[in-house]
Every structure is written in C-alpha cells, then in structure tokens.
Amino acid sequence: MAITILLFGCTPSSIEVEKPLLNSTEISWSKNIASVIFKNCTPCHRPGESGSFDLLTYDDARKKSKLIKFVTQSGYMPPWPADPAYSHFIGEKILTNEEKELIKKWVDEGYQRGDSLNEPKKPSFFKGSYFGKPDLVIKPQQKVAIKGNGDDIFLIMKYPYQLEKDTLVDFVEFVPDNRKLIHHVNGHLISYDPSRSFNYLSGTSIHFDTKAKLMDVYTSMHIPYTDNLEPHFPTLTPNTVYYLPGYVPPSYPADVGGYRIKKNGAFLLNNIHYGPSNKDTTDNSYLNVFFRKDPIKRPVTESQLGTFGISAIEPEFIIPPNEIKTFHTSYTVPTTISLLSVNPHMHLTGKFFLAFALKPNGDTIHLIKINKWDFRWQYYYTYKHPVIIEQGCVIHVYGTFDNTLANVNNPFHPPKTITQGDGVESMKTSEEMFQFIYTWLPYKTGDEQIDLERK
C-alpha cells in the first residue's frame, strides 16, 4: 500500500481549538485559521511524518495557502474516506462547510496573519510517534535492502527484545521508514519460557522467501527452543503488530485491550510487503511499544471476513477485464458482541465499500460506508462507543471493483483478469483483496455507554 500519505492521528492535548467565525470582519490566521490547521493538518504535516511539507507556523501555511485552498475546497484534504452521513468514528478529519469557506476567504483576501500575540499555541509532538514517548523502541537488527527492479517484496522479519521482567503492553506502533514503499505489515508476538533454553537473539533476522517452508524459515531465525523438549516452539500471540497506509493502532480506554509479554521475546513480522521500487533503496522501520499501567480486564479479539477470512465471497472473487463488479460476503454472529473498530481493505481496483448488520427483526445497524475507495487511505476506524451486534445478527459486506481503463489506478493497461492470488506471498499490489476486519469484545451490560476515546 504506497504513496505520500497523511496518517489518521490523535489531536494532541496541547491544541486549543477555537470555533472559527465566518462572519468576522477580518479573517486571519491567528483568529480563524490556525486552530483548524493545527487540528486537521499538523499531526501529519510536521518534520519526520508523512506530509510532504510542514504546517506548523503562519509562514508554513502562507507559502502553501493556494494549495491548501484547492485541496480543502475539492475535499481531497484532509483525507477521511468514511461517509460521515452513514456512521461516525473517533478522530474524524472532516472540515465543516464553514471551515472550508473560512480558508477560502482567508486565501482570497490575502492570508492576513492578525495579532500574532493571540495565535493559538503551536502543538507539540513526540518525534517518531503519534502517541508520545514510547516505553520501548525496538530497532531492526539490520536494514532491509530493496532492489530497484520493479518487483513486490514480501519478507519475514524478527525484532527481538530483552526486558528486566514480564510486562503488560497496551499496543505496538509500527513506524515506517520508507513510507512510499511499505504496503502492509502483519506481525505476532513470540514469548519464551525462562525455564527453557533458547537463542533467539542470534540467527537470521530477515528472510526474503515467504514461499519457503515456514518451519525451515523459523529454524534459520533461531525461533524454536534449543533444548529438544516439547513443544519446540514458544508461545505465539497473533496480530500484535499491524500497519496499512493511514493506519494508527487503536488505543482503547484502560479497561479494554492489552496483553502480556515475557521478558524474553521477539515480534515476528510474518508478512511485511514492500511495493515495487524503480531504484535501489533501504528501509529501517522500527517498533514503538507502549506499556500498560492497568491490569488486563477485557482483551480484544479480531475477526476477518472475506479474503482468507471466516466467510466466503460471492460470486467467486474474479474480476474480469473491462468490468465493474460487485461482491458480497456475510457472517451470522453466534453470540452478542461489542464492536470496537473496523478496517475495510481493498486494493487498486476498489471503488465502493459498504458494511452493515441486519438484526433478526430486520433493523439495520450502519457500520461503515466508503463511497469513493482510495487505496492510499486505509484507516482502522474506531467507534465513539461500542456498537452492539446481537446474537443472530448477520453482518453484510459489499465491495465494488472497477477493472476498466476509466479507473486511473488500474495496475494493468489494458485491463487483465484480477484475482486474490494464492496467498503464499500475501497479496501483490496488482492482485486484489476484499476484507472486512473488525475488533470486538464479548458483550457486557453497559458496553454501549463506554467512551472509546483515549483520554
């Protein structure tokens, strides 16, 4: 998943948002514009982050004022694919019509600064994270060398660590180094029993052939125990590291989520995908680990519908050339759940995405609707309060794919038949996926009142 991106991030607590006044006699940076920019743009448009230029000061905004006017008037920025008329989520980056008009008037009237002494305080950030200073930073044992041959690259990588004691973890943040090439990351946690023998700090840390037999790969990476006892492999906690363009890991309230890591262990990125590069380059991405102060009360579960998931796609997931085709997948929920977050996923021919749940009485629960799919912005959307999906409800997901020349993102010219591949190397950018990933808890009375926004 590629391209210059602006990530969905947290609004820093230091940002004071002043309600803009469209009827103000003078539209100025200090009075009307700075608060809008700091809230919606600056989290990504700052040094070391995904924005292609900074928006931290009046001078920054003045230099890019005409571009800011264009992208906000067109709706291209700030990026927020989900339809706000269908469902709402935490951290929505959506400008009101009034805010758009304020920006337009500010630019048209000569981008006045106003009283600089009364400007909102410039937001402060921790470099290299959207959440502040991490408790643990795990660097790769070696850089990834990427050849400029135009091929997709699929790797298995090991990020070992050592701690003084077993620790509770809130979440892990994958920090991409080469943002333009990293398509996606899926990773697990490996935990070692201190009473056993192991040497996970040695061995290879990068394996370039995900078609090889996994047991052979893991052995070359020194993941198994070395004492010849059963079981040979340490404990695996799945899906603890995740990344997509636009993705920021969900950060839930104190009672929700979390897991335990042993003092000896490693994060195994069992699939890290780099898109094609036209020049030789490197990647040095790392992990930020945030420890947990509160005990684990309600761990979360992740489920996946569609491609390689627990529900079949209908019709068969084949997209013929020169066709626009819609597919459907569904799943009946066996027990009542509290839905926390959702992550729709498609590739370059994706056009439209819709997910909803039908109650047994026929009522509809809106989950998410994306009217214009954009491969560059793939968020993990967290609801403001858990959405309760009762036992017997059916989750329905529809995806429309455009495999015609009218789709400027089509990877093939002329169009070719596109499928989901065999999954051996995950999914190439030129292949397709149709997935609905969701995070949930077993329902408890009162869950619908939980505020999921991390304070």
C-alpha positions in Angstrom: 0.0 0.0 0.0 2.2 3.2 -1.3 2.3 6.9 -2.0 2.8 10.1 0.1 0.3 9.7 2.9 -1.2 11.6 5.7 -2.0 9.4 8.7 -5.1 9.4 10.8 -3.7 10.6 14.1 -4.6 11.9 17.5 -5.3 15.5 18.2 -2.6 16.5 20.7 -4.0 17.7 24.0 -2.0 20.9 23.6 -4.1 22.1 20.7 -6.7 24.6 21.7 -9.4 24.6 19.1 -11.2 28.0 18.7 -14.5 27.9 16.9 -14.0 29.8 13.7 -16.2 32.8 12.9 -17.3 33.1 9.3 -19.0 36.5 9.9 -15.8 38.0 11.3 -14.9 41.3 9.6 -11.4 40.1 9.1 -10.4 36.5 8.5 -7.0 36.0 10.0 -4.6 33.2 10.7 -4.5 34.0 14.4 -8.2 34.2 14.9 -9.7 31.8 12.5 -7.3 29.5 10.6 -4.5 28.3 12.9 -6.9 26.2 15.1 -8.3 24.5 12.0 -4.9 23.7 10.5 -3.4 22.6 13.9 -6.3 20.1 14.5 -6.7 18.7 11.0 -3.4 19.0 9.2 -0.4 19.5 11.5 -0.4 15.9 13.0 0.9 14.7 9.7 2.4 17.9 8.2 5.4 18.1 10.6 9.0 17.0 10.4 9.6 13.3 10.1 6.0 12.5 9.3 4.1 11.6 6.1 3.0 15.1 5.0 5.2 16.4 2.1 5.6 19.8 3.8 5.2 21.3 7.3 2.2 23.2 8.6 3.4 24.3 12.0 3.5 28.1 11.6 1.9 31.0 9.8 4.7 31.2 7.3 4.3 27.5 6.5 0.6 28.0 5.8 1.1 31.2 3.9 3.6 29.6 1.5 1.1 26.8 0.8 -2.0 28.8 1.0 -3.3 28.4 -2.5 -2.7 24.6 -2.4 -4.5 24.5 1.0 -7.4 26.3 -0.5 -7.5 23.9 -3.5 -7.3 20.6 -1.6 -9.8 21.7 1.1 -12.3 23.1 -1.5 -12.1 19.9 -3.5 -12.4 17.7 -0.5 -9.1 15.9 -1.2 -7.8 17.0 2.2 -8.0 16.2 5.0 -8.3 12.6 3.9 -11.3 10.8 5.6 -12.8 8.1 3.3 -15.7 7.0 5.6 -19.1 8.7 4.8 -20.0 10.8 7.9 -23.6 10.7 6.9 -23.6 6.9 7.4 -21.6 6.3 10.6 -19.2 8.2 12.9 -15.8 7.4 14.4 -13.2 8.8 16.8 -10.7 11.3 15.2 -12.7 12.2 12.1 -10.8 14.6 9.9 -13.7 16.4 8.3 -13.9 20.1 7.7 -17.3 21.8 8.1 -18.6 23.9 5.2 -17.9 27.0 7.4 -14.3 26.0 7.9 -13.8 25.4 4.2 -15.3 28.8 3.4 -13.1 30.4 6.1 -9.9 29.0 4.5 -11.1 30.1 1.0 -11.8 33.7 2.2 -8.5 33.8 4.1 -6.6 33.0 1.0 -8.7 35.2 -1.4 -8.3 38.2 1.0 -4.6 38.0 1.2 -3.9 35.5 4.0 -3.8 38.0 6.9 -1.9 37.0 9.9 -3.8 39.0 12.5 -2.5 39.5 16.1 0.5 37.2 16.4 0.4 37.6 20.2 -3.0 35.9 20.2 -2.2 33.0 18.0 -3.1 29.5 19.3 -0.2 27.7 20.8 1.7 25.6 18.3 1.0 21.9 19.0 3.8 19.8 20.5 4.5 16.3 19.4 7.0 13.5 20.2 9.1 12.8 17.1 8.6 9.4 15.6 5.2 8.6 17.3 1.6 9.7 17.3 1.2 8.8 21.0 4.1 10.4 22.7 7.3 8.8 24.1 7.2 5.0 23.9 8.3 2.8 26.8 10.4 0.6 24.5 11.8 1.1 21.0 12.8 -2.0 19.1 15.1 -1.3 16.1 15.7 -3.9 13.4 18.8 -6.0 13.6 19.7 -4.9 10.0 18.3 -2.6 7.3 16.2 -4.1 4.6 17.9 -3.7 1.2 15.3 -3.1 -1.6 16.3 -3.6 -5.2 15.0 -1.2 -7.8 13.7 -3.9 -10.1 10.0 -3.0 -10.0 9.0 -6.2 -8.1 6.9 -6.5 -5.0 8.9 -7.8 -2.0 7.5 -10.0 0.8 9.6 -10.6 3.9 9.5 -12.3 7.2 11.4 -10.2 9.9 12.3 -10.8 13.5 12.5 -7.9 16.0 14.0 -9.4 19.2 14.0 -7.6 22.6 15.0 -8.2 26.2 13.3 -6.8 29.3 14.0 -6.9 33.0 10.7 -8.6 33.8 7.4 -9.7 32.2 5.4 -6.7 31.3 1.9 -5.7 30.3 1.6 -4.0 26.9 -1.1 -1.6 25.7 -0.3 -1.6 22.0 2.6 -1.6 19.5 3.1 1.2 16.9 4.9 0.3 13.7 6.9 3.3 12.5 7.6 3.1 8.7 10.9 4.4 7.5 10.3 4.1 3.7 6.7 5.2 3.7 6.3 5.3 0.0 7.1 1.6 -0.4 5.6 -0.2 2.7 2.3 -1.7 1.7 1.3 -3.5 4.8 2.6 -5.3 7.9 1.2 -8.2 9.9 3.1 -9.4 13.0 2.9 -11.6 16.0 4.5 -11.7 19.5 6.8 -14.6 20.4 7.2 -15.2 24.2 9.8 -17.5 25.7 9.5 -19.6 28.9 12.5 -18.5 31.1 12.9 -22.1 32.3 13.7 -23.4 28.8 16.8 -22.9 26.6 16.8 -20.6 23.6 19.0 -18.4 21.4 16.5 -16.1 19.6 18.9 -13.1 19.7 21.1 -14.9 17.1 20.1 -16.4 13.7 18.8 -14.5 10.7 16.5 -11.6 11.2 15.3 -11.2 7.6 14.0 -13.9 5.4 13.4 -12.9 1.8 11.4 -16.0 0.6 8.0 -16.4 2.1 7.3 -19.3 -0.3 9.8 -21.5 1.7 8.6 -23.9 4.3 7.8 -21.8 7.4 9.3 -24.3 9.9 12.6 -24.1 8.0 12.4 -20.3 8.0 11.7 -20.2 11.7 14.6 -22.5 12.4 17.0 -20.4 10.5 15.8 -17.4 12.5 16.5 -19.3 15.8 12.9 -19.1 16.9 12.5 -22.7 18.3 13.7 -23.7 21.8 17.2 -25.3 21.7 16.6 -28.0 24.5 14.9 -30.6 22.2 11.9 -30.6 24.6 8.2 -30.4 23.6 6.8 -28.0 22.5 9.6 -27.0 20.2 8.2 -23.5 19.5 7.5 -20.7 22.0 4.0 -19.2 22.7 2.7 -17.0 19.9 0.2 -14.1 20.4 -1.2 -13.2 17.0 -1.9 -9.9 15.4 0.0 -7.6 17.8 1.6 -5.6 15.0 -0.3 -4.2 12.1 0.2 -1.5 9.5 -1.6 -0.1 6.5 -1.3 3.3 4.8 -3.2 5.6 7.1 -3.2 3.1 10.0 -2.6 4.1 13.6 -3.1 1.4 16.2 -6.4 1.7 18.2 -5.7 3.0 21.7 -8.6 2.0 23.9 -9.7 3.0 27.4 -8.0 1.5 30.5 -10.4 -1.5 30.9 -10.1 -2.6 27.3 -7.4 -4.4 25.4 -3.8 -5.2 26.4 -1.7 -8.3 26.6 1.3 -9.7 28.4 4.8 -10.0 27.1 7.6 -12.1 28.6 10.9 -10.5 29.4 12.5 -12.6 26.6 10.8 -12.5 23.3 10.5 -11.0 19.8 8.0 -9.5 17.4 7.7 -11.7 14.3 6.6 -9.7 11.3 5.4 -12.8 9.4 4.5 -10.6 6.5 5.9 -7.2 5.6 5.2 -6.2 2.0 7.1 -3.5 0.0 5.6 -2.2 -3.2 7.7 -2.0 -6.4 10.7 0.4 -6.4 12.4 1.8 -9.5 15.7 2.4 -7.6 17.8 0.6 -5.1 17.0 1.8 -1.6 16.7 0.6 2.0 14.2 0.5 4.9 14.9 0.8 8.6 11.4 0.7 10.1 11.1 0.2 13.9 8.5 -0.6 16.6 7.3 1.6 19.5 6.0 -0.4 22.4 3.7 1.2 25.0 3.4 -0.4 28.3 0.2 -0.8 30.2 -0.4 0.6 33.8 -3.8 -1.0 34.3 -4.4 -4.8 34.7 -5.8 -6.7 31.7 -9.6 -7.0 32.2 -11.1 -7.3 28.8 -8.7 -8.4 26.0 -10.0 -7.8 22.5 -10.5 -10.3 19.6 -10.0 -9.6 15.9 -12.1 -11.3 13.2 -11.9 -11.1 9.4 -14.5 -11.6 6.7 -13.8 -12.1 3.0 -10.4 -12.8 1.6 -8.7 -15.5 3.7 -11.3 -14.9 6.4 -14.2 -16.8 8.0 -16.8 -16.0 5.4 -17.0 -16.8 1.7 -17.1 -14.2 -1.1 -20.0 -14.4 -3.6 -19.7 -14.7 -6.5 -16.3 -16.2 -6.9 -13.7 -13.4 -6.4 -12.6 -13.0 -10.0 -12.7 -9.5 -11.6 -12.8 -9.8 -15.4 -11.2 -7.1 -17.6 -13.3 -4.1 -18.6 -15.9 -4.8 -16.0 -17.2 -3.1 -12.8 -18.2 -5.9 -10.5 -19.8 -6.1 -7.0 -19.1 -8.9 -4.5 -20.7 -9.8 -1.2 -19.8 -11.7 2.0 -21.8 -12.2 5.1 -21.5 -13.8 8.6 -24.0 -14.6 11.3 -22.8 -13.5 14.7 -23.1 -16.5 17.1 -23.1 -14.5 20.3 -23.7 -10.9 21.2 -20.6 -8.8 20.8 -19.4 -5.2 21.4 -17.9 -3.9 18.1 -15.0 -1.5 18.7 -13.2 -0.9 15.4 -13.4 -1.8 11.8 -10.9 -2.0 8.9 -12.1 -2.2 5.3 -9.5 -3.4 2.9 -9.3 -3.5 -0.9 -6.5 -2.7 -3.4 -6.2 -0.6 -6.5 -9.4 -1.6 -8.3 -11.6 -1.0 -5.2 -14.4 1.5 -5.9 -17.1 1.3 -3.2 -17.3 -0.4 0.2 -20.3 -0.9 2.4 -20.8 -2.9 5.7 -23.9 -3.2 7.9 -25.5 -5.6 10.2 -29.1 -6.9 10.0 -30.9 -7.7 13.2 -33.3 -10.7 13.2 -36.2 -8.2 13.2 -34.9 -6.6 10.0 -33.5 -3.4 11.5 -30.2 -2.2 10.0 -27.1 -1.3 12.0 -24.8 1.1 10.0 -21.2 0.0 10.3 -19.2 1.9 7.5 -19.7 3.2 4.0 -16.9 4.4 1.7 -18.3 6.0 -1.4 -15.0 6.5 -3.1 -12.4 4.0 -2.2 -8.8 5.3 -2.1 -6.0 2.8 -1.8 -3.8 5.4 -0.1 -6.0 5.9 3.0 -6.9 2.7 4.9 -7.8 3.5 8.4 -8.7 1.4 11.4 -11.9 3.2 12.3 -12.8 3.2 16.0 -16.4 3.9 17.0 -17.1 6.6 19.7 -19.0 4.0 21.7 -19.1 0.2 21.1 -21.7 -0.9 18.5 -23.7 -3.8 19.9 -24.2 -6.7 17.5 -26.7 -9.1 18.9 -26.6 -12.8 18.6 -28.2 -13.9 15.3 -27.4 -10.6 13.6 -25.9 -11.0 10.1 -23.0 -8.8 9.1 -23.2 -8.0 5.3 -20.3 -6.5 3.4 -20.4 -5.3 -0.2 -17.4 -4.3 -2.3 -17.4 -2.9 -5.9 -14.3 -3.2 -8.0 -13.5 -1.2 -11.2 -11.3 -3.2 -13.6 -11.7 -0.7 -16.5 -9.5 1.8 -18.2 -11.7 4.5 -16.6 -10.0 3.6 -13.2 -6.8 5.6 -13.3 -5.4 3.3 -10.5 -5.9 0.1 -12.5 -2.5 -1.7 -12.4 -3.0 -3.1 -15.9 -3.2 -1.3 -19.2 -5.0 -2.9 -21.0 -7.0 -4.4 -18.1 -6.4 -8.1 -17.2 -8.3 -10.6 -15.1 -7.6 -9.8 -11.5 -7.9 -12.4 -8.6 -6.9 -12.6 -5.0 -3.9 -15.0 -5.8 -3.0 -17.9 -3.7 -1.9 -16.1 -0.6 1.5 -17.6 -0.5 3.2 -14.2 -0.6 0.2 -12.4 0.8 -1.2 -10.1 -1.9 0.7 -8.3 -4.6 -0.4 -4.7 -5.2 -1.7 -5.8 -8.6 -3.8 -8.6 -7.1 -7.0 -7.8 -5.1 -8.4 -8.3 -1.7 -11.9 -7.9 -0.3 -11.8 -7.9 3.5 -13.7 -6.6 6.5 -11.6 -6.8 9.6 -13.2 -6.0 13.0 -12.2 -5.8 16.6 -14.7 -6.8 19.3 -15.4 -7.9 22.9 -17.9 -10.3 24.3 -20.9 -8.0 25.3 -21.4 -6.9 28.9 -24.3 -4.8 30.1 -23.5 -1.1 29.8 -20.9 -1.5 26.9 -22.9 0.8 24.7 -22.1 3.6 27.2 -18.3 3.1 27.1 -16.4 6.1 25.7 -13.7 4.6 23.5 -11.7 7.7 23.0 -8.4 7.5 24.9 -8.0 10.5 27.2 
